[in-house]
Amino acid sequence: MLAPSTTAPRAGSDAVASKGWLAAHKWLLLRRVSQLGILALFLIGPLAAVWIVKGNLNFSYTLGVLPLTDLFVGAQTLATGHLPEKLGLIGLAVVVVFYVLVGGRSYCAWVCPINPVTDAAHWLRTRLGIQTSAHVSSRTRYWILGMSLLVSAVTGTLAWELVNPISMLHRGLIFGMGAAWMIVLSIFLFDLFVVKRGWCGHLCPAGVAYSLLGRASVVRVSAARREACNDCMDCYQVCPEPKVIRPALKGAAKGVGPVILSDQCTNCGRCIDVCAKDVFRFGTRFNNPASPPPATQSTS
């Protein structure tokens, strides 16, 4: 169903008015620079013979010094019963440590090349006023993760990599898209017409794998000035996982601290961008003072 075009103001319009367009899109722009910059580092090798990074998002070797192994690829490899080579294990350890520090699903927002595709679908969905969304449980991605590892264990192959849109898009940008265009287009149309935030929020097993690291991650978004919230709901509209916001934003009455602790938070920073009241900011999980519950009046 298409909603009328004359609806409420766009999310972040108040932030643009109070902070300016650049400040209201700062983290979004930095994410795009990160995503495009990472792709450029991979592309500059085969295109210009400048080999800063060799490999792909599954495994890469930077400046002949730093190996990086994708977490989900590493998990599939271990599931096959084969131990990765030394550099592969070192690369996996580096990735685990890094994402424990910065947030597991930061990979989804800051690295994954599919993210701009799904963000574009969500942007267009909002502009067209598409309200309907089929129900797909967000637990489905956990089942896909488990089945991928099981099939890898049974077949001895990296099962998910046969159909992994992330790998297909990344390889396609370097060697030619071919059938990868159909996969990427399918994800775009799925998110646009079928399920809101469907791929990343309901199906992608790679995001789930990284979210497991997010349970212990240090860097977190905090609703540090939640008392200033005016309930404009802009943060909920732009957040790819809006359910993670409420406990931190509205938990003061229950003694819940302001830090978003959910492992599903992608640390994308959009809630920081669009908040005209500067309620949100980046911080650490350790700066999470619990709010005292409201005092109850005693009767005598």
C-alpha positions as CSV (number, residue, x, y, z in Angstrom):
1,M,0.0,0.0,0.0
2,L,1.3,3.5,-0.9
3,A,0.7,6.2,1.7
4,P,-0.2,9.7,0.7
5,S,2.9,11.8,-0.2
6,T,1.8,14.6,2.1
7,T,2.6,13.0,5.4
8,A,4.7,13.9,8.4
9,P,8.1,15.6,7.9
10,R,11.0,13.4,7.0
11,A,13.1,11.9,9.8
12,G,15.9,14.2,10.6
13,S,14.3,17.4,9.2
14,D,14.5,19.0,12.7
15,A,18.1,18.0,13.0
16,V,18.9,19.6,9.7
17,A,17.2,22.8,10.7
18,S,19.0,23.0,14.1
19,K,22.4,21.5,13.3
20,G,22.8,22.0,9.5
21,W,22.7,19.3,6.8
22,L,26.3,18.2,7.2
23,A,26.0,17.6,10.9
24,A,22.7,15.8,10.5
25,H,24.3,13.4,8.0
26,K,27.9,13.1,9.5
27,W,27.8,9.5,10.5
28,L,26.0,8.4,7.3
29,L,28.6,10.2,5.2
30,L,31.5,8.6,7.2
31,R,29.9,5.2,6.7
32,R,29.7,5.7,2.9
33,V,33.3,6.8,2.9
34,S,34.3,3.7,4.8
35,Q,32.3,1.4,2.5
36,L,33.6,2.9,-0.7
37,G,37.1,3.3,0.7
38,I,37.3,-0.4,1.5
39,L,36.0,-1.3,-2.0
40,A,38.6,1.1,-3.5
41,L,41.4,-0.6,-1.7
42,F,40.5,-3.9,-3.2
43,L,39.8,-2.5,-6.7
44,I,42.9,-0.4,-7.0
45,G,45.0,-3.6,-7.2
46,P,43.5,-5.3,-10.2
47,L,42.6,-2.0,-11.9
48,A,45.8,0.0,-11.4
49,A,48.3,-2.6,-10.1
50,V,48.6,-0.9,-6.8
51,W,48.4,-3.8,-4.4
52,I,47.7,-2.2,-1.0
53,V,45.2,-5.0,-0.2
54,K,45.3,-8.4,-1.8
55,G,42.3,-10.8,-1.7
56,N,38.7,-10.1,-1.0
57,L,36.3,-9.7,2.0
58,N,36.6,-13.4,2.8
59,F,40.3,-13.2,3.3
60,S,42.7,-10.3,2.7
61,Y,46.3,-9.4,3.2
62,T,47.1,-5.7,3.7
63,L,50.6,-4.3,2.9
64,G,52.0,-7.8,3.2
65,V,51.5,-7.5,7.0
66,L,47.9,-7.6,8.2
67,P,45.8,-10.7,7.4
68,L,42.0,-10.5,7.9
69,T,39.6,-13.4,7.8
70,D,35.9,-13.0,7.6
71,L,34.2,-14.3,10.7
72,F,31.5,-16.3,9.0
73,V,33.9,-17.7,6.5
74,G,36.2,-18.7,9.4
75,A,33.3,-20.4,11.2
76,Q,32.3,-22.3,8.0
77,T,35.9,-23.4,7.5
78,L,36.1,-24.7,11.1
79,A,32.7,-26.5,10.6
80,T,34.1,-28.4,7.7
81,G,36.7,-29.9,10.1
82,H,39.6,-28.3,8.3
83,L,41.9,-26.0,10.3
84,P,42.7,-22.8,8.4
85,E,46.3,-22.0,7.6
86,K,48.3,-19.9,10.0
87,L,47.6,-16.6,8.3
88,G,43.9,-17.5,8.2
89,L,43.8,-18.1,11.9
90,I,45.7,-14.9,12.7
91,G,43.4,-13.0,10.4
92,L,40.4,-14.5,12.2
93,A,41.8,-13.6,15.6
94,V,42.4,-10.0,14.5
95,V,38.8,-9.7,13.3
96,V,37.4,-11.2,16.5
97,V,39.4,-8.8,18.7
98,F,38.6,-5.8,16.5
99,Y,34.8,-6.3,16.4
100,V,34.7,-7.1,20.1
101,L,36.1,-3.6,20.6
102,V,34.1,-1.6,18.0
103,G,30.8,-3.7,17.9
104,G,30.1,-6.9,16.0
105,R,27.5,-5.6,13.7
106,S,29.5,-2.5,12.9
107,Y,30.6,-4.8,10.0
108,C,27.1,-4.5,8.6
109,A,27.0,-0.7,8.7
110,W,30.6,0.2,8.0
111,V,32.0,-2.6,5.7
112,C,29.4,-4.7,4.0
113,P,28.8,-3.7,0.4
114,I,25.2,-4.9,0.5
115,N,24.4,-2.3,3.1
116,P,24.1,0.6,0.6
117,V,21.8,-1.5,-1.5
118,T,19.4,-2.2,1.4
119,D,19.7,1.4,2.6
120,A,18.7,2.6,-0.9
121,A,15.7,0.2,-0.8
122,H,14.6,1.6,2.6
123,W,15.1,5.2,1.4
124,L,12.9,4.6,-1.7
125,R,10.4,2.6,0.3
126,T,10.0,5.6,2.7
127,R,9.8,8.1,-0.2
128,L,7.1,6.0,-1.9
129,G,5.2,5.6,1.3
130,I,5.1,1.8,1.2
131,Q,3.5,0.7,4.4
132,T,2.9,-3.0,3.9
133,S,5.5,-5.6,5.0
134,A,5.2,-9.4,5.0
135,H,6.0,-11.1,8.3
136,V,9.3,-12.9,8.4
137,S,10.7,-13.7,11.9
138,S,14.0,-12.1,12.7
139,R,14.9,-15.5,14.1
140,T,15.0,-16.8,10.5
141,R,18.6,-15.5,10.1
142,Y,19.7,-17.7,13.1
143,W,18.2,-20.8,11.4
144,I,20.0,-19.9,8.1
145,L,23.3,-19.5,10.1
146,G,22.8,-22.9,11.8
147,M,21.9,-24.6,8.5
148,S,24.9,-23.1,6.7
149,L,27.3,-24.4,9.3
150,L,25.5,-27.8,9.3
151,V,25.7,-28.2,5.6
152,S,29.4,-27.1,5.7
153,A,30.0,-29.8,8.3
154,V,28.2,-32.5,6.2
155,T,29.6,-31.6,2.8
156,G,33.1,-30.3,3.8
157,T,32.5,-27.2,1.8
158,L,31.9,-23.5,2.5
159,A,28.3,-23.9,1.8
160,W,27.0,-20.4,2.2
161,E,29.7,-19.0,-0.1
162,L,28.0,-20.6,-3.0
163,V,25.1,-18.1,-2.6
164,N,26.6,-15.4,-0.4
165,P,25.4,-12.0,-1.9
166,I,28.3,-10.2,-0.1
167,S,30.9,-12.3,-1.7
168,M,29.2,-12.3,-5.1
169,L,28.8,-8.5,-5.2
170,H,32.4,-8.0,-4.1
171,R,33.8,-10.4,-6.7
172,G,31.5,-9.0,-9.3
173,L,32.8,-5.4,-8.8
174,I,36.3,-6.7,-9.5
175,F,35.8,-9.4,-12.2
176,G,32.4,-8.5,-13.6
177,M,29.0,-8.8,-12.2
178,G,27.3,-11.5,-14.3
179,A,24.5,-13.2,-12.4
180,A,25.5,-11.3,-9.3
181,W,23.4,-8.4,-10.6
182,M,20.3,-10.6,-10.2
183,I,21.1,-11.5,-6.6
184,V,21.7,-7.9,-5.7
185,L,18.5,-6.7,-7.5
186,S,16.5,-9.4,-5.8
187,I,17.7,-8.2,-2.4
188,F,16.8,-4.6,-3.3
189,L,13.3,-5.5,-4.5
190,F,12.8,-7.8,-1.5
191,D,13.5,-4.9,0.9
192,L,11.6,-2.4,-1.2
193,F,8.3,-4.3,-1.7
194,V,8.2,-7.4,0.5
195,V,9.8,-6.9,3.9
196,K,11.0,-3.7,5.5
197,R,14.7,-4.1,6.3
198,G,14.2,-7.7,5.1
199,W,17.6,-8.9,4.2
200,C,19.8,-7.5,6.9
201,G,17.2,-7.6,9.7
202,H,15.6,-11.0,8.9
203,L,17.7,-13.2,6.7
204,C,21.5,-12.5,6.5
205,P,23.5,-15.0,8.5
206,A,26.7,-13.1,8.3
207,G,25.2,-10.2,10.3
208,V,24.1,-12.8,13.0
209,A,27.6,-14.2,13.2
210,Y,29.1,-10.7,13.8
211,S,26.3,-9.9,16.3
212,L,27.5,-12.7,18.5
213,L,30.7,-10.6,19.0
214,G,28.6,-7.6,19.6
215,R,27.3,-9.0,22.9
216,A,30.6,-8.1,24.5
217,S,31.6,-5.1,22.4
218,V,33.1,-2.0,24.0
219,V,32.0,0.8,21.7
220,R,28.3,1.6,22.1
221,V,25.7,4.2,21.3
222,S,24.3,5.9,24.4
223,A,21.2,7.9,24.9
224,A,23.3,10.1,27.3
225,R,20.8,13.0,27.2
226,R,17.6,11.0,27.1
227,E,15.9,13.5,29.5
228,A,16.0,15.9,26.5
229,C,14.0,13.5,24.3
230,N,10.9,15.1,22.8
231,D,9.4,11.9,21.4
232,C,9.8,12.9,17.8
233,M,10.4,9.2,16.9
234,D,13.0,10.1,14.2
235,C,15.6,7.7,15.7
236,Y,13.1,4.9,15.4
237,Q,12.4,5.7,11.8
238,V,16.0,5.6,10.7
239,C,17.3,2.8,12.9
240,P,17.8,-0.5,11.0
241,E,17.0,-2.3,14.3
242,P,14.6,0.1,16.1
243,K,13.8,-2.3,18.9
244,V,17.2,-1.8,20.4
245,I,16.5,1.9,21.2
246,R,13.7,1.8,23.6
247,P,15.4,0.1,26.6
248,A,18.1,2.8,26.7
249,L,15.9,5.7,25.7
250,K,12.9,5.0,27.9
251,G,14.4,2.8,30.7
252,A,15.1,5.5,33.3
253,A,11.9,4.7,35.2
254,K,13.0,1.1,35.5
255,G,16.6,2.0,36.5
256,V,18.0,1.0,33.1
257,G,21.1,2.8,32.0
258,P,21.3,4.8,28.8
259,V,23.7,2.6,26.8
260,I,22.3,0.5,24.0
261,L,23.5,-3.0,24.9
262,S,21.7,-5.0,22.3
263,D,24.0,-7.1,20.1
264,Q,21.7,-6.2,17.1
265,C,22.8,-2.5,17.2
266,T,24.9,-1.8,14.1
267,N,26.6,1.3,15.5
268,C,25.6,3.1,12.4
269,G,25.2,6.4,14.1
270,R,22.0,7.5,12.3
271,C,20.2,8.0,15.6
272,I,22.9,10.5,16.5
273,D,22.6,12.2,13.1
274,V,18.8,12.7,13.1
275,C,18.3,13.8,16.8
276,A,17.8,17.5,17.0
277,K,18.2,17.3,20.8
278,D,21.6,15.6,20.7
279,V,20.2,12.8,22.8
280,F,22.6,10.1,21.4
281,R,26.3,9.8,21.2
282,F,29.0,7.2,20.9
283,G,30.6,6.0,24.2
284,T,31.5,2.7,25.9
285,R,29.5,0.0,27.6
286,F,31.2,0.9,30.9
287,N,29.7,4.4,31.1
288,N,26.2,3.1,31.8
289,P,25.0,4.5,35.1
290,A,21.7,3.0,36.1
291,S,19.0,5.5,36.7
292,P,17.4,5.4,40.2
293,P,13.8,4.3,40.1
294,P,11.3,7.0,40.8
295,A,10.8,7.7,44.5
296,T,7.6,6.4,46.0
297,Q,5.6,8.5,48.4
298,S,5.4,7.0,51.9
299,T,2.2,7.1,53.8
300,S,2.1,7.4,57.5
